[in-house]
Amino acid sequence: MANWVPFVFLSLFSIFVLSFMVVKNRYLSAQIILFWLFISGLAYVFEYIIFVLFNSYTYHPHILSNNYNDSVLGSISSQAFSVPVAITYIVLYRLTISRILIIISVFFLIETWFIHTDLYEHHWWESYYTSFFLIISVLLAKSWWRFLGDRSNHYIQFITLFFALSTITLSFAWVLSSLLNLYIIPLNHFSNPVRDLIAGNAIYIWFTTYFYSLLIYFRNGDWKFALWSVLFLFTVEFFMVQDGVLIMESPLLLFTLPLFHFSMIFAGSYCYSQYFNTKFEFHKKGLSYK
């Protein structure tokens, strides 16, 4: 069996489960999608620390020619689909402790099988670390799901928006930077050039995502303000190019990032309009929204 088959199967199965939850709970569909993206965003932070910075393990789906990008793709299969969808399912259906332990045990068995079939390789990580962090993640996710129902808590809403949007921005930025090489922001720390540019690019994309989130949360629908915001980021990127922090093969590619910013702001605004009602809450509390 080809290495890519289990990764693709688990990703497709996760997408099927997510679609099932959305269809069966249409009145909660926006919150389910948002929560899944939020959990994925947190998983990306976790993966950035242990996988990118500290080289915890390597995936071997054998889909991409570059070994590190291939490993990142395997990571996305796990951290954007399998784990976040499972946690969303557990929280949505309020599974009992015994059923939660069964799901965590299944993940442990899958990880063990992946190791023995060379689909996955530990460097210093251990399988029981995965089980431990899954338990912690489920406990935190259950609490956050309850907090998410309180629309008056603007901190919860903003943090949720930021991490949900970061799942989208980091995924697309990885394609543009690491796969297509339209731009690179090297960290100049790791010997592996792909690992180094992924590490540097993620930091900058988290910065821009925070900027998008502020814009969407406080000025959603104000496209004139969005234009000025993108112009500001373009100016920052222009000086980054001048200082050699941002590297592009052609000066014309500098316009790639403004288009990316507009696309991500549009995606975040759509998410905002589907779920959040911050504007209503601001007026309700007698606060200024614009």
C-alpha positions as CSV (number, residue, x, y, z in Angstrom):
1,M,0.0,0.0,0.0
2,A,1.3,3.4,-0.9
3,N,2.2,5.7,2.0
4,W,-0.3,8.4,0.9
5,V,-3.3,6.2,1.1
6,P,-3.8,6.3,5.0
7,F,-3.2,10.0,5.1
8,V,-5.8,10.7,2.3
9,F,-8.2,8.2,3.8
10,L,-8.0,9.8,7.3
11,S,-8.4,13.3,5.8
12,L,-11.4,12.3,3.7
13,F,-13.0,10.5,6.6
14,S,-12.6,13.6,8.8
15,I,-14.2,15.8,6.1
16,F,-17.1,13.3,5.9
17,V,-17.5,13.4,9.7
18,L,-17.4,17.2,9.6
19,S,-19.9,17.4,6.8
20,F,-22.2,14.9,8.7
21,M,-22.1,17.2,11.8
22,V,-22.9,20.3,9.8
23,V,-25.8,18.6,7.9
24,K,-27.3,17.0,11.0
25,N,-27.0,20.2,13.0
26,R,-27.8,22.9,10.5
27,Y,-28.8,25.4,13.1
28,L,-25.3,25.1,14.6
29,S,-23.5,24.7,11.2
30,A,-21.7,28.1,11.4
31,Q,-20.6,27.5,15.0
32,I,-19.4,24.0,14.1
33,I,-17.2,25.2,11.2
34,L,-15.9,28.1,13.3
35,F,-15.1,25.8,16.2
36,W,-13.3,23.3,13.9
37,L,-11.2,26.1,12.4
38,F,-10.5,27.5,15.9
39,I,-9.2,24.1,17.1
40,S,-7.2,23.7,13.9
41,G,-5.6,27.2,14.5
42,L,-4.6,26.2,18.0
43,A,-3.2,22.9,16.7
44,Y,-1.1,24.8,14.2
45,V,0.4,26.8,17.1
46,F,1.2,23.6,18.9
47,E,2.6,22.0,15.8
48,Y,4.7,25.1,15.0
49,I,6.4,24.8,18.5
50,I,7.0,21.0,18.7
51,F,7.2,20.1,15.0
52,V,8.8,23.1,13.3
53,L,10.9,24.6,16.1
54,F,11.8,21.5,18.0
55,N,11.7,18.8,15.3
56,S,9.5,16.4,17.3
57,Y,8.6,13.9,14.5
58,T,8.4,13.5,10.7
59,Y,5.5,12.4,8.5
60,H,6.1,10.3,5.4
61,P,3.1,10.5,3.1
62,H,5.3,10.5,0.0
63,I,3.2,12.9,-1.9
64,L,5.5,15.9,-2.4
65,S,9.0,15.7,-3.8
66,N,10.6,17.9,-1.0
67,N,10.9,15.8,2.1
68,Y,10.1,18.6,4.6
69,N,7.1,19.9,2.6
70,D,5.9,16.3,2.4
71,S,6.1,16.1,6.2
72,V,4.2,19.3,6.6
73,L,1.5,18.0,4.4
74,G,1.2,15.0,6.7
75,S,1.1,17.3,9.6
76,I,-1.8,19.2,8.0
77,S,-3.7,16.0,7.5
78,S,-3.5,15.4,11.3
79,Q,-3.7,18.9,12.7
80,A,-6.2,20.5,10.3
81,F,-8.5,17.5,9.9
82,S,-8.2,14.3,12.0
83,V,-7.6,15.8,15.5
84,P,-9.7,19.0,15.3
85,V,-12.7,17.1,13.7
86,A,-12.5,14.4,16.4
87,I,-12.4,17.1,19.2
88,T,-15.3,18.9,17.6
89,Y,-17.3,15.7,17.4
90,I,-16.6,15.0,21.1
91,V,-17.7,18.4,22.2
92,L,-20.7,18.7,19.9
93,Y,-22.2,15.4,21.0
94,R,-21.1,15.6,24.6
95,L,-19.6,12.2,24.6
96,T,-19.1,10.3,27.8
97,I,-15.7,9.8,29.4
98,S,-15.6,6.2,28.2
99,R,-16.3,7.1,24.6
100,I,-13.7,9.9,24.7
101,L,-11.1,7.4,26.0
102,I,-12.0,5.0,23.2
103,I,-11.4,7.8,20.6
104,I,-8.1,8.7,22.2
105,S,-7.1,5.0,22.2
106,V,-7.9,4.8,18.5
107,F,-5.5,7.7,17.9
108,F,-2.9,6.0,19.9
109,L,-3.3,2.8,17.9
110,I,-3.2,4.7,14.6
111,E,0.0,6.5,15.7
112,T,1.6,3.2,16.7
113,W,0.6,1.6,13.4
114,F,2.0,4.6,11.5
115,I,5.3,4.3,13.3
116,H,5.7,0.5,12.6
117,T,4.8,1.0,8.9
118,D,7.3,3.9,8.5
119,L,4.5,6.4,7.7
120,Y,5.6,8.4,10.7
121,E,8.8,8.8,12.7
122,H,9.5,10.0,16.2
123,H,12.6,11.9,17.0
124,W,12.1,12.7,20.7
125,W,8.3,12.6,20.8
126,E,6.4,9.7,22.4
127,S,3.0,8.3,21.6
128,Y,1.8,8.8,25.2
129,Y,2.5,12.5,24.8
130,T,-0.1,12.6,22.1
131,S,-2.7,10.9,24.3
132,F,-1.9,13.3,27.2
133,F,-2.3,16.4,25.1
134,L,-5.5,15.0,23.5
135,I,-7.0,14.7,26.9
136,I,-6.0,18.3,27.8
137,S,-7.3,19.5,24.5
138,V,-10.7,17.9,25.0
139,L,-11.1,19.4,28.4
140,L,-10.2,22.9,27.2
141,A,-12.4,22.5,24.1
142,K,-15.4,21.6,26.2
143,S,-14.9,24.8,28.2
144,W,-14.4,27.0,25.2
145,W,-17.5,25.6,23.5
146,R,-19.5,26.8,26.4
147,F,-17.8,30.2,26.5
148,L,-18.4,30.6,22.7
149,G,-22.2,30.7,23.4
150,D,-21.7,33.9,25.4
151,R,-21.8,36.5,22.6
152,S,-21.2,39.3,25.1
153,N,-17.7,38.1,25.8
154,H,-15.7,40.0,23.2
155,Y,-12.4,38.5,24.3
156,I,-13.6,35.0,23.5
157,Q,-15.1,36.0,20.2
158,F,-12.0,37.8,19.1
159,I,-9.6,35.0,20.1
160,T,-11.9,32.5,18.3
161,L,-11.9,34.7,15.2
162,F,-8.1,35.0,15.2
163,F,-7.3,31.3,15.5
164,A,-10.1,30.3,13.1
165,L,-8.8,32.7,10.5
166,S,-5.2,31.7,11.1
167,T,-6.0,28.2,10.0
168,I,-6.9,29.6,6.6
169,T,-4.1,32.1,6.3
170,L,-1.3,29.8,7.4
171,S,-2.6,27.0,5.0
172,F,-2.7,29.3,2.0
173,A,0.5,31.1,2.9
174,W,2.3,27.7,3.0
175,V,1.2,27.0,-0.5
176,L,2.2,30.4,-1.8
177,S,5.5,30.5,0.0
178,S,6.8,27.0,0.4
179,L,5.2,25.2,-2.6
180,L,5.0,27.9,-5.2
181,N,8.0,30.0,-4.0
182,L,6.2,33.2,-4.8
183,Y,7.9,34.8,-1.7
184,I,10.0,33.7,1.2
185,I,10.5,35.2,4.7
186,P,13.5,33.2,6.0
187,L,14.1,33.0,9.8
188,N,17.8,32.4,9.1
189,H,18.0,30.0,12.0
190,F,17.6,26.4,10.6
191,S,20.0,24.7,8.2
192,N,17.1,23.1,6.2
193,P,15.9,26.0,3.9
194,V,12.3,24.8,3.7
195,R,12.0,24.5,7.5
196,D,13.6,27.9,7.9
197,L,11.2,29.7,5.5
198,I,8.2,28.0,7.0
199,A,9.3,29.1,10.5
200,G,9.8,32.7,9.3
201,N,6.7,32.9,7.2
202,A,4.4,31.6,10.0
203,I,5.5,34.4,12.3
204,Y,4.7,37.1,9.7
205,I,1.4,35.5,8.8
206,W,0.3,35.4,12.4
207,F,1.1,39.1,12.6
208,T,-1.0,39.9,9.5
209,T,-3.8,37.6,10.8
210,Y,-4.0,39.6,14.0
211,F,-4.2,42.7,11.8
212,Y,-7.0,41.2,9.8
213,S,-8.8,40.1,12.9
214,L,-8.7,43.7,14.4
215,L,-10.0,45.1,11.1
216,I,-12.8,42.5,10.8
217,Y,-13.9,42.6,14.4
218,F,-14.0,46.4,14.8
219,R,-14.5,47.6,11.2
220,N,-16.2,44.8,9.4
221,G,-17.7,45.8,6.1
222,D,-15.7,49.1,5.9
223,W,-13.9,48.4,2.7
224,K,-12.3,51.8,2.6
225,F,-10.6,51.1,5.9
226,A,-9.7,47.6,4.5
227,L,-8.0,49.3,1.5
228,W,-5.9,51.5,3.8
229,S,-5.0,48.5,5.9
230,V,-3.8,46.5,2.9
231,L,-1.9,49.6,1.8
232,F,-0.2,49.8,5.2
233,L,0.8,46.1,5.0
234,F,2.1,46.7,1.4
235,T,4.3,49.5,2.7
236,V,5.6,47.3,5.5
237,E,6.4,44.6,2.9
238,F,8.1,47.0,0.6
239,F,10.6,48.0,3.3
240,M,10.9,44.3,4.2
241,V,12.1,43.6,0.6
242,Q,14.5,46.6,0.8
243,D,16.0,45.1,4.0
244,G,16.2,41.6,2.6
245,V,13.7,40.2,5.1
246,L,11.2,39.4,2.4
247,I,12.6,37.8,-0.7
248,M,11.0,37.6,-4.1
249,E,12.4,36.6,-7.5
250,S,10.6,39.4,-9.3
251,P,9.5,42.9,-8.0
252,L,6.1,42.2,-9.6
253,L,5.5,39.4,-7.1
254,L,5.3,42.0,-4.4
255,F,1.7,42.5,-5.5
256,T,1.0,38.8,-4.6
257,L,0.7,39.6,-0.9
258,P,-1.8,42.5,-1.2
259,L,-4.1,40.1,-3.1
260,F,-3.5,37.5,-0.4
261,H,-4.4,40.1,2.3
262,F,-7.6,41.1,0.5
263,S,-8.7,37.5,0.0
264,M,-8.1,36.6,3.7
265,I,-10.0,39.7,4.8
266,F,-12.9,38.8,2.6
267,A,-12.8,35.2,4.0
268,G,-12.8,36.5,7.6
269,S,-15.6,39.0,6.9
270,Y,-17.7,36.2,5.5
271,C,-17.0,34.1,8.7
272,Y,-17.9,37.1,10.7
273,S,-21.2,37.7,9.0
274,Q,-22.1,34.0,9.3
275,Y,-21.6,33.8,13.1
276,F,-20.6,36.9,15.0
277,N,-22.9,39.6,16.1
278,T,-20.4,42.0,17.6
279,K,-21.9,45.1,16.1
280,F,-25.2,44.3,17.8
281,E,-23.5,43.7,21.1
282,F,-21.5,46.9,20.9
283,H,-24.7,48.9,20.3
284,K,-26.4,47.0,23.1
285,K,-23.7,48.0,25.5
286,G,-23.8,51.6,24.3
287,L,-20.3,51.4,22.9
288,S,-19.0,52.9,19.7
289,Y,-18.6,50.4,16.8
290,K,-17.3,52.8,14.2
